[in-house]
Amino acid sequence: MVYAFGRLGLWSRDGSVRSLEDLKKPSVRHVAIANPEHAPYGIAARKALQTRGVWPEVEPKLVFGENVRQAMQFAESGNADAVITSWTLLIGRGVLLPAEWHDPIRQSGAW
């Protein structure tokens, strides 16, 4: 049963990244996302980058966390310049990305 839909957010420690376009800047060398090979938020992050047309420039900068929390740690520690991760990890900071930029992130469980 689907009980919620996840949202993506964008954050940088220094506050200089406020849009996906900002990820193309030369000063942004590493962008963290959850691994899209197995993480739903990583799949959604890749789709958002593709939808906005910045994938070719950003793909070489990507570093993959095993999950959203590890991707967030990369950015919090300064090992990545920015992160696209779960909005719930960013509430109160960062930028909420439009849900239409990616397929729905369904949070589900069983009774």
N, C-alpha and C positions, 0 to 999 in steps of 0.2 A: 504494500500500500504506500502510495506517495503521500508524505505528510508535509513536505516543504520543497521549495525550489531554491537552490543556491545561487549566489550572485558573485561576480568577480569584482575585485578592486585592484587599484594600482597605487603603489606607494614607493617613495624613495626617502632615504634617511635625511637627506639635506633639503627635501622639498622641491627640488628643481624639476622633477618629472611630474607633470600634471596631465599629460595626455599620451596616447600611444605614439603620436607623432614625435614627442620628445624623446622616445626611445631610440630614434635614429641619430640623435646628436652624437658627435664624436666623443664628447665627454662621458657618455654612457657606454661603458665597455662590457659590462656583464648585466644580464637581465635574468632573474630567477623565476622559474615556473615549476610546478609539479610535473613530473615525468608524464608526457602525453601517451606513452606506451601502456600505462596502466592506471593513471590517476584521472578521474573525471574532471577535476579542475584544470589539469594540464591540457586535456583535450579541448576544453572550453577556451583556455587561454590561447592555444594555437589557432583555433577557429576565429577568435576575435582579432588576432593579428592578421590573419588572412583576409577576413571580411573588411578590415580597414585598409588593406593594401600595403601594410608595412612589413609583412612577413619576410620578403627577400632581404631587407636591410637589417632586420632584427634577428633572424634565425642564427647567423654566425655568433651573435652575442649571448645566446641562451646558455644557461647552466640549469641543470635539472636536479630538483630535490626529489626524494622518494615520495613526498607528500606535500601538502600545502604548508604544513608547519615547518618542515625543513627548508622549503623555499623561502619562507618568511625569515627564518634564522639567517640565511645567506645575506639577505638585505639588511637585517638588523645589525649584523656583525660588521657590515661594510665589505664583505666579500663579493657582494653583487651591488650594483648601483641602484637597482630598482627591482621590484617584484610585482608580478600579477598573481594574485592569490585569492583565497576566500574572503569575501567582504566581512564576514564575522570576525576575522582576525584583524581587520582594519577599522572597525567602527570607531569614529571619533578622529580618524586621521586618514589621509589618502583620498582617492577619488573613486567613487562608485561608477563602474562601467555599465553602459546600457545592456540590458538583457537581450536585446535584439541582435547583438553582435555575435552571438553564439547560440548553439542549441541549448535547450533547457538542461540544467543540472538538477536532476531529480534526487531528492533525499527520500529514501524509502525504507520500510521495515516490514516485519511480519507480525501478525497477531499470535 
